[in-house]
Amino acid sequence: MMAPVYEHVAQQMEPYILFAKVNTETEQALAAAAQIRGIPTLIIYRDGKEAARTAGAMDQHTLVQWIQQNT
């Protein structure tokens, strides 16, 4: 389960990076607009545009590395 990893990394990296979670079951229109097909899907936006996307669970080290490479 990725939620604890995501929350821990969010605590480490905020306020430098804003983290948000979307419940795709209750926010189906938003999930469709973002073209979320798998859970978890992580998307990095820069200047209002998608800069990077990945799907699948990651450990803490891999998540931090992916964020740093794409921001």
mmCIF file of the N, C-alpha and C atoms, coordinates in Angstrom:
data_MODEL
# 
_entry.id   MODEL 
# 
loop_
_atom_site.group_PDB 
_atom_site.id 
_atom_site.type_symbol 
_atom_site.label_atom_id 
_atom_site.label_alt_id 
_atom_site.label_comp_id 
_atom_site.label_asym_id 
_atom_site.label_entity_id 
_atom_site.label_seq_id 
_atom_site.pdbx_PDB_ins_code 
_atom_site.Cartn_x 
_atom_site.Cartn_y 
_atom_site.Cartn_z 
_atom_site.occupancy 
_atom_site.B_iso_or_equiv 
_atom_site.pdbx_formal_charge 
_atom_site.auth_seq_id 
_atom_site.auth_comp_id 
_atom_site.auth_asym_id 
_atom_site.auth_atom_id 
_atom_site.pdbx_PDB_model_num 
ATOM 1   N N  . MET A 1 1  ? 0.851   -1.178 0.000   1.00 0.00 ? 1  MET A N  1 
ATOM 2   C CA . MET A 1 1  ? 0.000   0.000  0.000   1.00 0.00 ? 1  MET A CA 1 
ATOM 3   C C  . MET A 1 1  ? 0.896   1.241  0.000   1.00 0.00 ? 1  MET A C  1 
ATOM 4   N N  . MET A 1 2  ? 0.615   2.152  -0.878  1.00 0.00 ? 2  MET A N  1 
ATOM 5   C CA . MET A 1 2  ? 1.493   3.294  -1.072  1.00 0.00 ? 2  MET A CA 1 
ATOM 6   C C  . MET A 1 2  ? 1.123   4.498  -0.211  1.00 0.00 ? 2  MET A C  1 
ATOM 7   N N  . ALA A 1 3  ? -0.059  4.548  0.335   1.00 0.00 ? 3  ALA A N  1 
ATOM 8   C CA . ALA A 1 3  ? -0.518  5.727  1.080   1.00 0.00 ? 3  ALA A CA 1 
ATOM 9   C C  . ALA A 1 3  ? 0.455   6.155  2.179   1.00 0.00 ? 3  ALA A C  1 
ATOM 10  N N  . PRO A 1 4  ? 0.963   5.256  3.025   1.00 0.00 ? 4  PRO A N  1 
ATOM 11  C CA . PRO A 1 4  ? 1.890   5.704  4.063   1.00 0.00 ? 4  PRO A CA 1 
ATOM 12  C C  . PRO A 1 4  ? 3.192   6.282  3.491   1.00 0.00 ? 4  PRO A C  1 
ATOM 13  N N  . VAL A 1 5  ? 3.687   5.693  2.416   1.00 0.00 ? 5  VAL A N  1 
ATOM 14  C CA . VAL A 1 5  ? 4.905   6.199  1.764   1.00 0.00 ? 5  VAL A CA 1 
ATOM 15  C C  . VAL A 1 5  ? 4.640   7.591  1.216   1.00 0.00 ? 5  VAL A C  1 
ATOM 16  N N  . TYR A 1 6  ? 3.518   7.761  0.520   1.00 0.00 ? 6  TYR A N  1 
ATOM 17  C CA . TYR A 1 6  ? 3.148   9.050  -0.067  1.00 0.00 ? 6  TYR A CA 1 
ATOM 18  C C  . TYR A 1 6  ? 3.046   10.120 1.026   1.00 0.00 ? 6  TYR A C  1 
ATOM 19  N N  . GLU A 1 7  ? 2.372   9.801  2.113   1.00 0.00 ? 7  GLU A N  1 
ATOM 20  C CA . GLU A 1 7  ? 2.189   10.766 3.200   1.00 0.00 ? 7  GLU A CA 1 
ATOM 21  C C  . GLU A 1 7  ? 3.524   11.147 3.841   1.00 0.00 ? 7  GLU A C  1 
ATOM 22  N N  . HIS A 1 8  ? 4.402   10.179 4.016   1.00 0.00 ? 8  HIS A N  1 
ATOM 23  C CA . HIS A 1 8  ? 5.703   10.455 4.618   1.00 0.00 ? 8  HIS A CA 1 
ATOM 24  C C  . HIS A 1 8  ? 6.538   11.363 3.709   1.00 0.00 ? 8  HIS A C  1 
ATOM 25  N N  . VAL A 1 9  ? 6.568   11.054 2.428   1.00 0.00 ? 9  VAL A N  1 
ATOM 26  C CA . VAL A 1 9  ? 7.330   11.877 1.480   1.00 0.00 ? 9  VAL A CA 1 
ATOM 27  C C  . VAL A 1 9  ? 6.713   13.266 1.379   1.00 0.00 ? 9  VAL A C  1 
ATOM 28  N N  . ALA A 1 10 ? 5.403   13.361 1.394   1.00 0.00 ? 10 ALA A N  1 
ATOM 29  C CA . ALA A 1 10 ? 4.737   14.669 1.350   1.00 0.00 ? 10 ALA A CA 1 
ATOM 30  C C  . ALA A 1 10 ? 5.151   15.519 2.544   1.00 0.00 ? 10 ALA A C  1 
ATOM 31  N N  . GLN A 1 11 ? 5.201   14.931 3.719   1.00 0.00 ? 11 GLN A N  1 
ATOM 32  C CA . GLN A 1 11 ? 5.616   15.672 4.916   1.00 0.00 ? 11 GLN A CA 1 
ATOM 33  C C  . GLN A 1 11 ? 7.055   16.161 4.785   1.00 0.00 ? 11 GLN A C  1 
ATOM 34  N N  . GLN A 1 12 ? 7.909   15.377 4.161   1.00 0.00 ? 12 GLN A N  1 
ATOM 35  C CA . GLN A 1 12 ? 9.313   15.746 3.987   1.00 0.00 ? 12 GLN A CA 1 
ATOM 36  C C  . GLN A 1 12 ? 9.485   16.873 2.974   1.00 0.00 ? 12 GLN A C  1 
ATOM 37  N N  . MET A 1 13 ? 8.714   16.850 1.893   1.00 0.00 ? 13 MET A N  1 
ATOM 38  C CA . MET A 1 13 ? 8.964   17.746 0.769   1.00 0.00 ? 13 MET A CA 1 
ATOM 39  C C  . MET A 1 13 ? 8.096   19.004 0.759   1.00 0.00 ? 13 MET A C  1 
ATOM 40  N N  . GLU A 1 14 ? 6.986   19.011 1.493   1.00 0.00 ? 14 GLU A N  1 
ATOM 41  C CA . GLU A 1 14 ? 6.199   20.236 1.571   1.00 0.00 ? 14 GLU A CA 1 
ATOM 42  C C  . GLU A 1 14 ? 6.925   21.218 2.478   1.00 0.00 ? 14 GLU A C  1 
ATOM 43  N N  . PRO A 1 15 ? 6.926   22.490 2.262   1.00 0.00 ? 15 PRO A N  1 
ATOM 44  C CA . PRO A 1 15 ? 6.109   23.270 1.339   1.00 0.00 ? 15 PRO A CA 1 
ATOM 45  C C  . PRO A 1 15 ? 6.767   23.501 -0.026  1.00 0.00 ? 15 PRO A C  1 
ATOM 46  N N  . TYR A 1 16 ? 7.895   22.844 -0.279  1.00 0.00 ? 16 TYR A N  1 
ATOM 47  C CA . TYR A 1 16 ? 8.587   23.054 -1.551  1.00 0.00 ? 16 TYR A CA 1 
ATOM 48  C C  . TYR A 1 16 ? 7.814   22.471 -2.727  1.00 0.00 ? 16 TYR A C  1 
ATOM 49  N N  . ILE A 1 17 ? 7.082   21.408 -2.457  1.00 0.00 ? 17 ILE A N  1 
ATOM 50  C CA . ILE A 1 17 ? 6.246   20.759 -3.471  1.00 0.00 ? 17 ILE A CA 1 
ATOM 51  C C  . ILE A 1 17 ? 4.870   20.544 -2.855  1.00 0.00 ? 17 ILE A C  1 
ATOM 52  N N  . LEU A 1 18 ? 3.827   20.896 -3.585  1.00 0.00 ? 18 LEU A N  1 
ATOM 53  C CA . LEU A 1 18 ? 2.459   20.707 -3.121  1.00 0.00 ? 18 LEU A CA 1 
ATOM 54  C C  . LEU A 1 18 ? 1.981   19.312 -3.523  1.00 0.00 ? 18 LEU A C  1 
ATOM 55  N N  . PHE A 1 19 ? 1.514   18.551 -2.561  1.00 0.00 ? 19 PHE A N  1 
ATOM 56  C CA . PHE A 1 19 ? 1.010   17.208 -2.802  1.00 0.00 ? 19 PHE A CA 1 
ATOM 57  C C  . PHE A 1 19 ? -0.510  17.222 -2.692  1.00 0.00 ? 19 PHE A C  1 
ATOM 58  N N  . ALA A 1 20 ? -1.167  16.463 -3.535  1.00 0.00 ? 20 ALA A N  1 
ATOM 59  C CA . ALA A 1 20 ? -2.626  16.332 -3.473  1.00 0.00 ? 20 ALA A CA 1 
ATOM 60  C C  . ALA A 1 20 ? -3.009  14.895 -3.782  1.00 0.00 ? 20 ALA A C  1 
ATOM 61  N N  . LYS A 1 21 ? -4.091  14.442 -3.171  1.00 0.00 ? 21 LYS A N  1 
ATOM 62  C CA . LYS A 1 21 ? -4.614  13.108 -3.436  1.00 0.00 ? 21 LYS A CA 1 
ATOM 63  C C  . LYS A 1 21 ? -6.031  13.261 -3.980  1.00 0.00 ? 21 LYS A C  1 
ATOM 64  N N  . VAL A 1 22 ? -6.388  12.398 -4.900  1.00 0.00 ? 22 VAL A N  1 
ATOM 65  C CA . VAL A 1 22 ? -7.726  12.408 -5.482  1.00 0.00 ? 22 VAL A CA 1 
ATOM 66  C C  . VAL A 1 22 ? -8.350  11.031 -5.280  1.00 0.00 ? 22 VAL A C  1 
ATOM 67  N N  . ASN A 1 23 ? -9.552  11.011 -4.736  1.00 0.00 ? 23 ASN A N  1 
ATOM 68  C CA . ASN A 1 23 ? -10.312 9.768  -4.637  1.00 0.00 ? 23 ASN A CA 1 
ATOM 69  C C  . ASN A 1 23 ? -11.004 9.575  -5.982  1.00 0.00 ? 23 ASN A C  1 
ATOM 70  N N  . THR A 1 24 ? -10.492 8.676  -6.786  1.00 0.00 ? 24 THR A N  1 
ATOM 71  C CA . THR A 1 24 ? -10.996 8.504  -8.148  1.00 0.00 ? 24 THR A CA 1 
ATOM 72  C C  . THR A 1 24 ? -12.387 7.874  -8.197  1.00 0.00 ? 24 THR A C  1 
ATOM 73  N N  . GLU A 1 25 ? -12.817 7.284  -7.097  1.00 0.00 ? 25 GLU A N  1 
ATOM 74  C CA . GLU A 1 25 ? -14.171 6.722  -7.062  1.00 0.00 ? 25 GLU A CA 1 
ATOM 75  C C  . GLU A 1 25 ? -15.203 7.836  -6.908  1.00 0.00 ? 25 GLU A C  1 
ATOM 76  N N  . THR A 1 26 ? -14.903 8.836  -6.096  1.00 0.00 ? 26 THR A N  1 
ATOM 77  C CA . THR A 1 26 ? -15.856 9.926  -5.885  1.00 0.00 ? 26 THR A CA 1 
ATOM 78  C C  . THR A 1 26 ? -15.633 11.083 -6.858  1.00 0.00 ? 26 THR A C  1 
ATOM 79  N N  . GLU A 1 27 ? -14.457 11.171 -7.421  1.00 0.00 ? 27 GLU A N  1 
ATOM 80  C CA . GLU A 1 27 ? -14.119 12.254 -8.366  1.00 0.00 ? 27 GLU A CA 1 
ATOM 81  C C  . GLU A 1 27 ? -13.831 11.675 -9.747  1.00 0.00 ? 27 GLU A C  1 
ATOM 82  N N  . GLN A 1 28 ? -14.816 10.961 -10.283 1.00 0.00 ? 28 GLN A N  1 
ATOM 83  C CA . GLN A 1 28 ? -14.630 10.264 -11.556 1.00 0.00 ? 28 GLN A CA 1 
ATOM 84  C C  . GLN A 1 28 ? -14.390 11.214 -12.723 1.00 0.00 ? 28 GLN A C  1 
ATOM 85  N N  . ALA A 1 29 ? -15.022 12.373 -12.725 1.00 0.00 ? 29 ALA A N  1 
ATOM 86  C CA . ALA A 1 29 ? -14.820 13.327 -13.819 1.00 0.00 ? 29 ALA A CA 1 
ATOM 87  C C  . ALA A 1 29 ? -13.387 13.857 -13.806 1.00 0.00 ? 29 ALA A C  1 
ATOM 88  N N  . LEU A 1 30 ? -12.873 14.150 -12.625 1.00 0.00 ? 30 LEU A N  1 
ATOM 89  C CA . LEU A 1 30 ? -11.497 14.627 -12.507 1.00 0.00 ? 30 LEU A CA 1 
ATOM 90  C C  . LEU A 1 30 ? -10.516 13.531 -12.931 1.00 0.00 ? 30 LEU A C  1 
ATOM 91  N N  . ALA A 1 31 ? -10.774 12.308 -12.505 1.00 0.00 ? 31 ALA A N  1 
ATOM 92  C CA . ALA A 1 31 ? -9.915  11.184 -12.883 1.00 0.00 ? 31 ALA A CA 1 
ATOM 93  C C  . ALA A 1 31 ? -9.914  10.990 -14.398 1.00 0.00 ? 31 ALA A C  1 
ATOM 94  N N  . ALA A 1 32 ? -11.069 11.129 -15.012 1.00 0.00 ? 32 ALA A N  1 
ATOM 95  C CA . ALA A 1 32 ? -11.157 10.995 -16.467 1.00 0.00 ? 32 ALA A CA 1 
ATOM 96  C C  . ALA A 1 32 ? -10.416 12.130 -17.162 1.00 0.00 ? 32 ALA A C  1 
ATOM 97  N N  . ALA A 1 33 ? -10.568 13.349 -16.660 1.00 0.00 ? 33 ALA A N  1 
ATOM 98  C CA . ALA A 1 33 ? -9.885  14.503 -17.261 1.00 0.00 ? 33 ALA A CA 1 
ATOM 99  C C  . ALA A 1 33 ? -8.374  14.353 -17.161 1.00 0.00 ? 33 ALA A C  1 
ATOM 100 N N  . ALA A 1 34 ? -7.890  13.762 -16.069 1.00 0.00 ? 34 ALA A N  1 
ATOM 101 C CA . ALA A 1 34 ? -6.458  13.554 -15.877 1.00 0.00 ? 34 ALA A CA 1 
ATOM 102 C C  . ALA A 1 34 ? -5.980  12.254 -16.516 1.00 0.00 ? 34 ALA A C  1 
ATOM 103 N N  . GLN A 1 35 ? -6.902  11.535 -17.139 1.00 0.00 ? 35 GLN A N  1 
ATOM 104 C CA . GLN A 1 35 ? -6.604  10.260 -17.807 1.00 0.00 ? 35 GLN A CA 1 
ATOM 105 C C  . GLN A 1 35 ? -5.943  9.261  -16.864 1.00 0.00 ? 35 GLN A C  1 
ATOM 106 N N  . ILE A 1 36 ? -6.474  9.165  -15.670 1.00 0.00 ? 36 ILE A N  1 
ATOM 107 C CA . ILE A 1 36 ? -5.971  8.210  -14.691 1.00 0.00 ? 36 ILE A CA 1 
ATOM 108 C C  . ILE A 1 36 ? -6.599  6.863  -14.995 1.00 0.00 ? 36 ILE A C  1 
ATOM 109 N N  . ARG A 1 37 ? -5.761  5.900  -15.302 1.00 0.00 ? 37 ARG A N  1 
ATOM 110 C CA . ARG A 1 37 ? -6.231  4.572  -15.677 1.00 0.00 ? 37 ARG A CA 1 
ATOM 111 C C  . ARG A 1 37 ? -5.871  3.509  -14.632 1.00 0.00 ? 37 ARG A C  1 
ATOM 112 N N  . GLY A 1 38 ? -4.801  3.744  -13.890 1.00 0.00 ? 38 GLY A N  1 
ATOM 113 C CA . GLY A 1 38 ? -4.357  2.783  -12.888 1.00 0.00 ? 38 GLY A CA 1 
ATOM 114 C C  . GLY A 1 38 ? -4.176  3.465  -11.549 1.00 0.00 ? 38 GLY A C  1 
ATOM 115 N N  . ILE A 1 39 ? -4.221  2.662  -10.514 1.00 0.00 ? 39 ILE A N  1 
ATOM 116 C CA . ILE A 1 39 ? -4.061  3.182  -9.162  1.00 0.00 ? 39 ILE A CA 1 
ATOM 117 C C  . ILE A 1 39 ? -2.869  2.471  -8.531  1.00 0.00 ? 39 ILE A C  1 
ATOM 118 N N  . PRO A 1 40 ? -1.914  3.167  -7.975  1.00 0.00 ? 40 PRO A N  1 
ATOM 119 C CA . PRO A 1 40 ? -1.812  4.626  -7.935  1.00 0.00 ? 40 PRO A CA 1 
ATOM 120 C C  . PRO A 1 40 ? -1.221  5.193  -9.220  1.00 0.00 ? 40 PRO A C  1 
ATOM 121 N N  . THR A 1 41 ? -1.648  6.392  -9.562  1.00 0.00 ? 41 THR A N  1 
ATOM 122 C CA . THR A 1 41 ? -1.046  7.172  -10.631 1.00 0.00 ? 41 THR A CA 1 
ATOM 123 C C  . THR A 1 41 ? -0.509  8.442  -10.007 1.00 0.00 ? 41 THR A C  1 
ATOM 124 N N  . LEU A 1 42 ? 0.723   8.759  -10.298 1.00 0.00 ? 42 LEU A N  1 
ATOM 125 C CA . LEU A 1 42 ? 1.350   9.973  -9.779  1.00 0.00 ? 42 LEU A CA 1 
ATOM 126 C C  . LEU A 1 42 ? 1.646   10.887 -10.959 1.00 0.00 ? 42 LEU A C  1 
ATOM 127 N N  . ILE A 1 43 ? 1.250   12.141 -10.829 1.00 0.00 ? 43 ILE A N  1 
ATOM 128 C CA . ILE A 1 43 ? 1.449   13.120 -11.888 1.00 0.00 ? 43 ILE A CA 1 
ATOM 129 C C  . ILE A 1 43 ? 2.128   14.343 -11.285 1.00 0.00 ? 43 ILE A C  1 
ATOM 130 N N  . ILE A 1 44 ? 3.146   14.829 -11.964 1.00 0.00 ? 44 ILE A N  1 
ATOM 131 C CA . ILE A 1 44 ? 3.802   16.075 -11.570 1.00 0.00 ? 44 ILE A CA 1 
ATOM 132 C C  . ILE A 1 44 ? 3.371   17.139 -12.566 1.00 0.00 ? 44 ILE A C  1 
ATOM 133 N N  . TYR A 1 45 ? 2.855   18.240 -12.030 1.00 0.00 ? 45 TYR A N  1 
ATOM 134 C CA . TYR A 1 45 ? 2.480   19.389 -12.853 1.00 0.00 ? 45 TYR A CA 1 
ATOM 135 C C  . TYR A 1 45 ? 3.475   20.513 -12.607 1.00 0.00 ? 45 TYR A C  1 
ATOM 136 N N  . ARG A 1 46 ? 3.882   21.150 -13.679 1.00 0.00 ? 46 ARG A N  1 
ATOM 137 C CA . ARG A 1 46 ? 4.760   22.316 -13.580 1.00 0.00 ? 46 ARG A CA 1 
ATOM 138 C C  . ARG A 1 46 ? 4.160   23.402 -14.451 1.00 0.00 ? 46 ARG A C  1 
ATOM 139 N N  . ASP A 1 47 ? 3.939   24.571 -13.866 1.00 0.00 ? 47 ASP A N  1 
ATOM 140 C CA . ASP A 1 47 ? 3.330   25.695 -14.577 1.00 0.00 ? 47 ASP A CA 1 
ATOM 141 C C  . ASP A 1 47 ? 1.999   25.303 -15.210 1.00 0.00 ? 47 ASP A C  1 
ATOM 142 N N  . GLY A 1 48 ? 1.231   24.484 -14.498 1.00 0.00 ? 48 GLY A N  1 
ATOM 143 C CA . GLY A 1 48 ? -0.100  24.096 -14.945 1.00 0.00 ? 48 GLY A CA 1 
ATOM 144 C C  . GLY A 1 48 ? -0.136  23.028 -16.020 1.00 0.00 ? 48 GLY A C  1 
ATOM 145 N N  . LYS A 1 49 ? 1.022   22.476 -16.387 1.00 0.00 ? 49 LYS A N  1 
ATOM 146 C CA . LYS A 1 49 ? 1.087   21.444 -17.421 1.00 0.00 ? 49 LYS A CA 1 
ATOM 147 C C  . LYS A 1 49 ? 1.721   20.185 -16.857 1.00 0.00 ? 49 LYS A C  1 
ATOM 148 N N  . GLU A 1 50 ? 1.290   19.054 -17.370 1.00 0.00 ? 50 GLU A N  1 
ATOM 149 C CA . GLU A 1 50 ? 1.854   17.792 -16.911 1.00 0.00 ? 50 GLU A CA 1 
ATOM 150 C C  . GLU A 1 50 ? 3.322   17.697 -17.314 1.00 0.00 ? 50 GLU A C  1 
ATOM 151 N N  . ALA A 1 51 ? 4.177   17.435 -16.326 1.00 0.00 ? 51 ALA A N  1 
ATOM 152 C CA . ALA A 1 51 ? 5.615   17.322 -16.580 1.00 0.00 ? 51 ALA A CA 1 
ATOM 153 C C  . ALA A 1 51 ? 6.090   15.875 -16.513 1.00 0.00 ? 51 ALA A C  1 
ATOM 154 N N  . ALA A 1 52 ? 5.399   15.047 -15.732 1.00 0.00 ? 52 ALA A N  1 
ATOM 155 C CA . ALA A 1 52 ? 5.792   13.642 -15.597 1.00 0.00 ? 52 ALA A CA 1 
ATOM 156 C C  . ALA A 1 52 ? 4.608   12.849 -15.054 1.00 0.00 ? 52 ALA A C  1 
ATOM 157 N N  . ARG A 1 53 ? 4.617   11.560 -15.379 1.00 0.00 ? 53 ARG A N  1 
ATOM 158 C CA . ARG A 1 53 ? 3.541   10.665 -14.928 1.00 0.00 ? 53 ARG A CA 1 
ATOM 159 C C  . ARG A 1 53 ? 4.125   9.268  -14.756 1.00 0.00 ? 53 ARG A C  1 
ATOM 160 N N  . THR A 1 54 ? 3.633   8.587  -13.741 1.00 0.00 ? 54 THR A N  1 
ATOM 161 C CA . THR A 1 54 ? 4.001   7.189  -13.529 1.00 0.00 ? 54 THR A CA 1 
ATOM 162 C C  . THR A 1 54 ? 2.831   6.484  -12.845 1.00 0.00 ? 54 THR A C  1 
ATOM 163 N N  . ALA A 1 55 ? 2.738   5.205  -13.051 1.00 0.00 ? 55 ALA A N  1 
ATOM 164 C CA . ALA A 1 55 ? 1.704   4.401  -12.401 1.00 0.00 ? 55 ALA A CA 1 
ATOM 165 C C  . ALA A 1 55 ? 2.382   3.251  -11.673 1.00 0.00 ? 55 ALA A C  1 
ATOM 166 N N  . GLY A 1 56 ? 1.816   2.885  -10.552 1.00 0.00 ? 56 GLY A N  1 
ATOM 167 C CA . GLY A 1 56 ? 2.358   1.781  -9.777  1.00 0.00 ? 56 GLY A CA 1 
ATOM 168 C C  . GLY A 1 56 ? 2.967   2.257  -8.472  1.00 0.00 ? 56 GLY A C  1 
ATOM 169 N N  . ALA A 1 57 ? 2.998   1.364  -7.521  1.00 0.00 ? 57 ALA A N  1 
ATOM 170 C CA . ALA A 1 57 ? 3.515   1.683  -6.188  1.00 0.00 ? 57 ALA A CA 1 
ATOM 171 C C  . ALA A 1 57 ? 5.030   1.803  -6.215  1.00 0.00 ? 57 ALA A C  1 
ATOM 172 N N  . MET A 1 58 ? 5.536   2.653  -5.319  1.00 0.00 ? 58 MET A N  1 
ATOM 173 C CA . MET A 1 58 ? 6.981   2.845  -5.164  1.00 0.00 ? 58 MET A CA 1 
ATOM 174 C C  . MET A 1 58 ? 7.319   2.860  -3.689  1.00 0.00 ? 58 MET A C  1 
ATOM 175 N N  . ASP A 1 59 ? 8.559   2.494  -3.401  1.00 0.00 ? 59 ASP A N  1 
ATOM 176 C CA . ASP A 1 59 ? 9.026   2.667  -2.030  1.00 0.00 ? 59 ASP A CA 1 
ATOM 177 C C  . ASP A 1 59 ? 9.445   4.126  -1.850  1.00 0.00 ? 59 ASP A C  1 
ATOM 178 N N  . GLN A 1 60 ? 9.757   4.497  -0.620  1.00 0.00 ? 60 GLN A N  1 
ATOM 179 C CA . GLN A 1 60 ? 10.054  5.899  -0.303  1.00 0.00 ? 60 GLN A CA 1 
ATOM 180 C C  . GLN A 1 60 ? 11.242  6.423  -1.111  1.00 0.00 ? 60 GLN A C  1 
ATOM 181 N N  . HIS A 1 61 ? 12.325  5.680  -1.169  1.00 0.00 ? 61 HIS A N  1 
ATOM 182 C CA . HIS A 1 61 ? 13.519  6.122  -1.886  1.00 0.00 ? 61 HIS A CA 1 
ATOM 183 C C  . HIS A 1 61 ? 13.218  6.343  -3.365  1.00 0.00 ? 61 HIS A C  1 
ATOM 184 N N  . THR A 1 62 ? 12.525  5.418  -3.984  1.00 0.00 ? 62 THR A N  1 
ATOM 185 C CA . THR A 1 62 ? 12.205  5.514  -5.404  1.00 0.00 ? 62 THR A CA 1 
ATOM 186 C C  . THR A 1 62 ? 11.285  6.693  -5.676  1.00 0.00 ? 62 THR A C  1 
ATOM 187 N N  . LEU A 1 63 ? 10.313  6.921  -4.813  1.00 0.00 ? 63 LEU A N  1 
ATOM 188 C CA . LEU A 1 63 ? 9.397   8.048  -4.978  1.00 0.00 ? 63 LEU A CA 1 
ATOM 189 C C  . LEU A 1 63 ? 10.145  9.372  -4.897  1.00 0.00 ? 63 LEU A C  1 
ATOM 190 N N  . VAL A 1 64 ? 10.997  9.532  -3.903  1.00 0.00 ? 64 VAL A N  1 
ATOM 191 C CA . VAL A 1 64 ? 11.769  10.773 -3.750  1.00 0.00 ? 64 VAL A CA 1 
ATOM 192 C C  . VAL A 1 64 ? 12.656  10.977 -4.984  1.00 0.00 ? 64 VAL A C  1 
ATOM 193 N N  . GLN A 1 65 ? 13.301  9.925  -5.422  1.00 0.00 ? 65 GLN A N  1 
ATOM 194 C CA . GLN A 1 65 ? 14.175  10.005 -6.595  1.00 0.00 ? 65 GLN A CA 1 
ATOM 195 C C  . GLN A 1 65 ? 13.379  10.415 -7.838  1.00 0.00 ? 65 GLN A C  1 
ATOM 196 N N  . TRP A 1 66 ? 12.206  9.820  -8.037  1.00 0.00 ? 66 TRP A N  1 
ATOM 197 C CA . TRP A 1 66 ? 11.373  10.152 -9.195  1.00 0.00 ? 66 TRP A CA 1 
ATOM 198 C C  . TRP A 1 66 ? 10.943  11.619 -9.160  1.00 0.00 ? 66 TRP A C  1 
ATOM 199 N N  . ILE A 1 67 ? 10.547  12.089 -7.989  1.00 0.00 ? 67 ILE A N  1 
ATOM 200 C CA . ILE A 1 67 ? 10.141  13.492 -7.846  1.00 0.00 ? 67 ILE A CA 1 
ATOM 201 C C  . ILE A 1 67 ? 11.316  14.423 -8.151  1.00 0.00 ? 67 ILE A C  1 
ATOM 202 N N  . GLN A 1 68 ? 12.467  14.121 -7.589  1.00 0.00 ? 68 GLN A N  1 
ATOM 203 C CA . GLN A 1 68 ? 13.635  14.971 -7.799  1.00 0.00 ? 68 GLN A CA 1 
ATOM 204 C C  . GLN A 1 68 ? 14.064  14.997 -9.268  1.00 0.00 ? 68 GLN A C  1 
ATOM 205 N N  . GLN A 1 69 ? 13.940  13.900 -9.965  1.00 0.00 ? 69 GLN A N  1 
ATOM 206 C CA . GLN A 1 69 ? 14.316  13.843 -11.370 1.00 0.00 ? 69 GLN A CA 1 
ATOM 207 C C  . GLN A 1 69 ? 13.351  14.616 -12.266 1.00 0.00 ? 69 GLN A C  1 
ATOM 208 N N  . ASN A 1 70 ? 12.135  14.820 -11.791 1.00 0.00 ? 70 ASN A N  1 
ATOM 209 C CA . ASN A 1 70 ? 11.089  15.400 -12.631 1.00 0.00 ? 70 ASN A CA 1 
ATOM 210 C C  . ASN A 1 70 ? 10.609  16.780 -12.182 1.00 0.00 ? 70 ASN A C  1 
ATOM 211 N N  . THR A 1 71 ? 11.305  17.377 -11.228 1.00 0.00 ? 71 THR A N  1 
ATOM 212 C CA . THR A 1 71 ? 10.920  18.729 -10.803 1.00 0.00 ? 71 THR A CA 1 
ATOM 213 C C  . THR A 1 71 ? 12.046  19.712 -11.052 1.00 0.00 ? 71 THR A C  1 
# 
